[in-house]
Amino acid sequence: MATMQAVSVTQFGGPEVLQVAELPVPTPGPGEVVIRVRAAGVNPVETYIRAGTYAKLPSLPFTPGNDAAGEVHALGDGVEGLKLGQRVFTSQAVGGTYAQFALAKRDRVHPLPDALSFEQGATLGGATLTAWRTLFLRAKVRPGQWVLVHGASGGVGLAACQLARAHGCVVVGTAGSAEGEALLRGADGQTSGCHHVVSHADPAHYQQVMALTPGGTRGVDVVVEMLANANLAQDLGMLAQGGTVAVVGSRGVCPEGINPRDLMSREASVVGVMVAKTSPAEVQEAYAHILAIAECGALKPVVGKAIPLNEAAAAHQLVMASGRQGKIILTMP
């Protein structure tokens, strides 16, 4: 039986439980695809699952990961539209992607544009799909609107900036470090998608964002919020009439200080985002849109750091660190 190197988690705990083991190479069933993984995306949710604190936990042992890019290695019965050796990415694997080979359903395997590397392809799963769902399904963003991405230097944030700019929005991105700000500024905003960059390490950044908007008082139409427990109260005060805060992430309970009148006076709304609730039809719609933007060159995923598979523990520590710059990726031997 053919074997592969893969991370096998045999107990919930800290990053040290991410151990590489020899496991069987998966065999595709009907409608399934085996991918020879070249790069796998690392997402914050995978740290919660590893720690055993997530609401829905897999049975032990398990291999983490949902996102990967590589080549088609094997096709199950009934699979059409793919060929062996084709460059692809997946946004949802069946048995984990921290491995040399990964299994995925055909409808979650997509062609990888020639212009993107495997490392960039590994960002197109959870991070880019989350950004798309946030903007277009939950916040219902429209061309010409002002979009604030609160915490824009990570994988989801960068994808949100680029997708919003490609859609014709005015994009304001925030970062918490000088390095993050430099990444967002790029070359005339073309790398990140941002028109304006503000440091959220500055307590006055809420006022700075407001001052950027028309008349200095209009506010933003959409806030893509990565840390709602810290920022939601202030987000509400930055909204324009009819604005929306889309909550992508939160690491605790909001403190006192949220004023419901901020919502009432603006007829504004707060919506939650959970990428796992994306239906198969929505996934197909999302990637038709995402790949069109990528093929036009307006979506250029930023890889923050590529880390070898045997250092997966370091990747989990890095993905949760503040001041991240781009997507964290695992590369396969």
For each residue, the residues with C-beta under 8 A, 3 or more apart:
1: 24 25
2: 24 25
3: 22 23 24 25
4: 22 23 24 25 99 100 101
5: 20 21 22 23 99 100 309 332 333
6: 20 21 22 23 63 96 98 99 100 101
7: 18 19 20 21 63 64 65 96 98 99 309 312
8: 19 20 21 23 61 62 63
9: 12 17 18 19 50 60 61 62 63 64
10: 17 19 60 61
11: 17 60
12: 9 17 50 51 52 57 60
13: 16 17 50 51 52
14: 17 51
15: 18 47 50 312 313 314 316 317
16: 13 313
17: 9 10 11 12 13 14 50
18: 7 9 15 50 64 98 312 313 316
19: 7 8 9 10
20: 5 6 7 8 309 310 312
21: 5 6 7 8
22: 3 4 5 6
23: 3 4 5 6 8 63 99
24: 1 2 3 4
25: 1 2 3 4 34 100 101
26: 34 94 95 101 102 103
27: 34 74
28: 32 33 34 74 75 76 79 103
29: 32 76 77
30: 76 77 78
31: 76 77 78 79 105 106
32: 28 29 76 79 94 103 104 105 106
33: 28 72 74 75 76 79 82 88 90 103 104 105 106 109
34: 25 26 27 28 72 73 74 75 101 102 103
35: 68 70 71 72 73 88 90 93 101 102 103 104 109
36: 70 71 72 73 100 101
37: 40 68 69 70 97 99 100 101 102 332
38: 68 69 70 71 118 331 332
39: 68 69 70 117 118 119 121 122 306 329 330 331 332
40: 37 65 67 68 97 98 99 102 122 309 329 330 332
41: 65 66 67 68 97 122 123 125 126 127 155 327 328 329 330
42: 46 65 307 312 315 316 318 319 327 328 329 330
43: 46 66 67 126 127 155 319
44: 47 48 249 319 320
45: 48 49 54 126
46: 42 43 49 50 64 65 66 316 319
47: 15 44 50 51 316 319 320
48: 44 45 51 53 54
49: 45 46 52 54 57 58 64
50: 9 12 13 15 17 18 46 47 64 316
51: 12 13 14 47 48 54
52: 12 13 49 57
53: 48
54: 45 48 49 51 57
55:
56:
57: 12 49 52 54
58: 49 62
59: 62
60: 9 10 11 12
61: 8 9 10
62: 8 9 58 59 95 96
63: 6 7 8 9 23 95 96 97 98 99
64: 7 9 18 46 49 50 96 97 98 312
65: 7 40 41 42 46 68 93 96 97 98 99 102 330
66: 41 43 46 90 91 92 93 97 125 126
67: 40 41 43 89 90 91 93 97 122 123 124 125 126 127
68: 35 37 38 39 40 41 65 89 90 93 97 102 122 125
69: 37 38 39 87 88 89 90 112 118 119 120 121 122 124
70: 35 36 37 38 39 73 87 88 89 102 118 332
71: 35 36 38 84 85 86 87 88
72: 33 34 35 36 75 82 83 84 85 86 88 109
73: 34 35 36 70 84 101
74: 27 28 33 34 84
75: 28 33 34 72 79 82 84
76: 28 29 30 31 32 33 79 106
77: 29 30 31
78: 30 31 106
79: 28 31 32 33 75 76 82 106
80: 106
81: 106
82: 33 72 75 79 86 88 106 109
83: 72 86
84: 71 72 73 74 75
85: 71 72
86: 71 72 82 83 111
87: 69 70 71 111 112 114 118 121
88: 33 35 69 70 71 72 82 109 110 111 112 121
89: 67 68 69 70 109 110 112 121 122 124 125
90: 33 35 66 67 68 69 93 97 102 104 108 109 110 125
91: 66 67 108 110 124 125 126 129 283 287
92: 66 104 105 108 125
93: 35 65 66 67 68 90 96 97 102 103 104 108
94: 26 32 102 103 104 105
95: 26 62 63 102 103
96: 6 7 62 63 64 65 93 99 102
97: 37 40 41 63 64 65 66 67 68 90 93 102
98: 6 7 18 40 63 64 65 309 312 330
99: 4 5 6 7 23 37 40 63 65 96 102 309 332
100: 4 5 6 25 36 37 309 332 333
101: 4 6 25 26 34 35 36 37 73
102: 26 34 35 37 40 65 68 70 90 93 94 95 96 97 99
103: 26 28 32 33 34 35 93 94 95
104: 32 33 35 90 92 93 94 108 109
105: 31 32 33 92 94 108 109
106: 31 32 33 76 78 79 80 81 82 109
107: 280 283 284
108: 90 91 92 93 104 105 283
109: 33 35 72 82 88 89 90 104 105 106
110: 88 89 90 91 124 287 291
111: 86 87 88 291
112: 69 87 88 89 116 118 121 124
113: 116 291 294 295
114: 87
115: 294 295 297
116: 112 113 120 121 124 294 301
117: 39 120 121 303
118: 38 39 69 70 87 112 121 122
119: 39 69 122 123 303 306 329 331
120: 69 116 117 123 124 300 301 303
121: 39 69 87 88 89 112 116 117 118 124 301
122: 39 40 41 67 68 69 89 118 119 125 327 329
123: 41 67 119 120 127 128 155 159 301 302 303 327 329
124: 67 69 89 91 110 112 116 120 121 127 128 129 287 290 294 301
125: 41 66 67 68 89 90 91 92 122 128 129
126: 41 43 45 66 67 91 129 130 275
127: 41 43 67 123 124 130 131 154 155 156 159 327
128: 123 124 125 131 132 155 159 163 290 299 301
129: 91 124 125 126 132 133 275 278 283 286 287 290
130: 126 127 133 134 156 159 248 273 275
131: 127 128 134 135 156 157 159 160 163 224
132: 128 129 135 136 137 159 163 286 289 290
133: 129 130 136 137 138 273 275 278 282 286
134: 130 131 137 138 139 156 160 224 246 248 273
135: 131 132 138 139 141 147 160 163 164 167 222 224 246
136: 132 133 139 140 141 163 167 286 289
137: 132 133 134 140 278 282
138: 133 134 135 244 246 271 272 273
139: 134 135 136 222 224 244 246 271
140: 136 137 244
141: 135 136 145 147 164 167 169 221 222
142: 145 169 221
143: 167 168 169
144: 168 169 170
145: 141 142 169 170 221 222
146: 169 170 172 213 218 219 220 221 222 240
147: 135 141 160 164 169 170 171 172 220 221 222 223 224
148: 172 173 174 209 220 222 223 224 235 238
149: 152 157 160 161 164 171 172 173 174 194 224
150: 174 200 223 224 225 226 227 231 235
151: 154 157 174 175 176 200 225 226 227 249
152: 149 157 158 160 161 173 174 175 180 184 192 194
153: 157 158 173 175 176 177 180 181 183 184 323 324 325 326
154: 127 151 157 158 226 304 324 325 326 327
155: 41 43 123 127 128 158 159 301 304 326 327 328
156: 127 130 131 134 159 160 224 226 248 249
157: 131 149 151 152 153 154 160 161 173 224 226
158: 152 153 154 155 161 162 192 193 301 302 326 327
159: 123 127 128 130 131 132 155 156 162 163 299 301
160: 131 134 135 147 149 152 156 157 163 164 224
161: 149 152 157 158 164 165 171 173 184 192 193 194
162: 158 159 165 166 192 193 293 298 299 300
163: 128 131 132 135 136 159 160 166 167 193 290 293 299
164: 135 141 147 149 160 161 167 169 171 193 222
165: 161 162 168 169 171 189 193 194 195 298
166: 162 163 193 293 296 298 299
167: 135 136 141 143 163 164
168: 143 144 165
169: 141 142 143 144 145 146 147 164 165 222
170: 144 145 146 147 195 196
171: 147 149 161 164 165 189 193 194 195 196
172: 146 147 148 149 194 195 196 197 198 209 212 220
173: 148 149 152 153 157 161 184 192 193 194 196 197 198
174: 148 149 150 151 152 197 198 199 200 205 209
175: 151 152 153 180 181 183 184 197 199 200 323
176: 151 153 180 199 200 201 322 323
177: 153 180 181 201 322 323 325
178: 181 182
179: 182 183 323 325
180: 152 153 175 176 177 183 184 323 324 325
181: 153 175 177 178 184 185 197 199
182: 178 179 185
183: 153 175 179 180 186 191 192 302 325 326
184: 152 153 161 173 175 180 181 189 192 194 197
185: 181 182 189 192 194 197
186: 183 189 190 191 192 194
187: 190 191
188:
189: 165 171 184 185 186 192 193 194 195
190: 186 187 193
191: 183 186 187 300 302
192: 152 158 161 162 173 183 184 185 186 189 197 302
193: 158 161 162 163 164 165 166 171 173 189 190
194: 149 152 161 165 171 172 173 184 185 186 189 197
195: 165 170 171 172 189
196: 170 171 172 173 212
197: 172 173 174 175 181 184 185 192 194
198: 172 173 174 202 205 208 209 212
199: 174 175 176 181 202 205
200: 150 151 174 175 176 205 231
201: 176 177 205
202: 198 199 205 208
203:
204: 207 208
205: 174 198 199 200 201 202 208 209
206: 209 210 234 237 238
207: 204 210 211
208: 198 202 204 205 211 212
209: 148 172 174 198 205 206 212 213 220 238
210: 206 207 213 216 217 219 238
211: 207 208 216
212: 172 196 198 208 209 216
213: 146 209 210 216 217 218 219 220 240
214: 218
215: 218
216: 210 211 212 213
217: 210 213
218: 146 213 214 215 240
219: 146 210 213 238 239 240 241 243 266
220: 146 147 148 172 209 213 223 238 239 240 243
221: 141 142 145 146 147 239 240 242 243 244
222: 135 139 141 145 146 147 148 164 169 243 244 245 246
223: 147 148 150 220 235 238 239 243 244 245 246
224: 131 134 135 139 147 148 149 150 156 157 160 246 248
225: 150 151 228 231 232 235 245 246 247 248 249
226: 150 151 154 156 157 248 249
227: 150 151 230 231 249 250 251
228: 225 231 232 235 245 247 249 250 254
229: 232 250 251 252 253 254 255
230: 227 251
231: 150 200 225 227 228 234 235
232: 225 228 229 235 236 245 247 254 258 270
233: 236 237 254 255 257 258 259
234: 206 231 237 238
235: 148 150 223 225 228 231 232 238 239 245
236: 232 233 239 245 258 259 262 263 266 268 270
237: 206 233 234 259 262
238: 148 206 209 210 219 220 223 234 235
239: 219 220 221 223 235 236 243 244 245 262 266 268
240: 146 213 218 219 220 221 243 266
241: 219 266 267 268
242: 221 266 267 268
243: 219 220 221 222 223 239 240 266 268 269
244: 138 139 140 221 222 223 239 268 269 270 271
245: 222 223 225 228 232 235 236 239 268 269 270 271
246: 134 135 138 139 222 223 224 225 271 272 273
247: 225 228 232 250 270 271 272 273
248: 130 134 156 224 225 226 273
249: 44 151 156 225 226 227 228
250: 227 228 229 247 254
251: 227 229 230
252: 229
253: 229
254: 228 229 232 233 250 257 258
255: 229 233
256:
257: 233 254
258: 232 233 236 254 262
259: 233 236 237 262
260: 263 264
261: 264 265
262: 236 237 239 258 259 265 266 268
263: 236 260 266 267 268 269 270
264: 260 261 267
265: 261 262
266: 219 236 239 240 241 242 243 262 263
267: 241 242 263 264
268: 236 239 241 242 243 244 245 262 263
269: 243 244 245 263
270: 232 236 244 245 247 263
271: 138 139 244 245 246 247
272: 138 246 247
273: 130 133 134 138 246 247 248
274: 277
275: 126 129 130 133 278
276:
277: 274
278: 129 133 137 275 282 283 286
279: 282 283
280: 107 283 284
281: 284 285
282: 133 137 278 279 285 286
283: 91 107 108 129 278 279 280 286 287
284: 107 280 281 287 288
285: 281 282 288 289
286: 129 132 133 136 278 282 283 289 290
287: 91 110 124 129 283 284 290 291
288: 284 285 291 292
289: 132 136 285 286 292 293
290: 124 128 129 132 163 286 287 293 294 299
291: 110 111 113 287 288 294 295
292: 288 289 295 296
293: 162 163 166 289 290 296 298 299
294: 113 115 116 124 290 291 297 298 299 300
295: 113 115 291 292
296: 166 292 293 299
297: 115 294 300
298: 162 165 166 293 294
299: 128 159 162 163 166 290 293 294 296
300: 120 162 191 294 297
301: 116 120 121 123 124 128 155 158 159 327
302: 123 158 183 191 192 325 326 327
303: 117 119 120 123 306 326 327 329
304: 154 155 324 325 326 327 328 329
305: 318 326 328 329
306: 39 119 303 329 330 331
307: 42 311 312 314 315 318 328 329 330 331
308: 311 330 331 333
309: 5 7 20 40 98 99 100 312 330 331 332 333
310: 20 333
311: 307 308 314 315
312: 7 15 18 20 42 64 98 307 309 315 316 330
313: 15 16 18 316 317
314: 15 307 311 317 318
315: 42 307 311 312 318 319 328 330
316: 15 18 42 46 47 50 312 313 319 320
317: 15 313 314 320 321
318: 42 305 307 314 315 321 324 328
319: 42 43 44 46 47 315 316 324 328
320: 44 47 316 317
321: 317 318 324
322: 176 177
323: 153 175 176 177 179 180
324: 153 154 180 304 318 319 321 328
325: 153 154 177 179 180 183 302 304
326: 153 154 155 158 183 302 303 304 305
327: 41 42 122 123 127 154 155 158 301 302 303 304
328: 41 42 155 304 305 307 315 318 319 324
329: 39 40 41 42 119 122 123 303 304 305 306 307
330: 39 40 41 42 65 98 306 307 308 309 312 315
331: 38 39 119 306 307 308 309
332: 5 37 38 39 40 70 99 100 309
333: 5 100 308 309 310
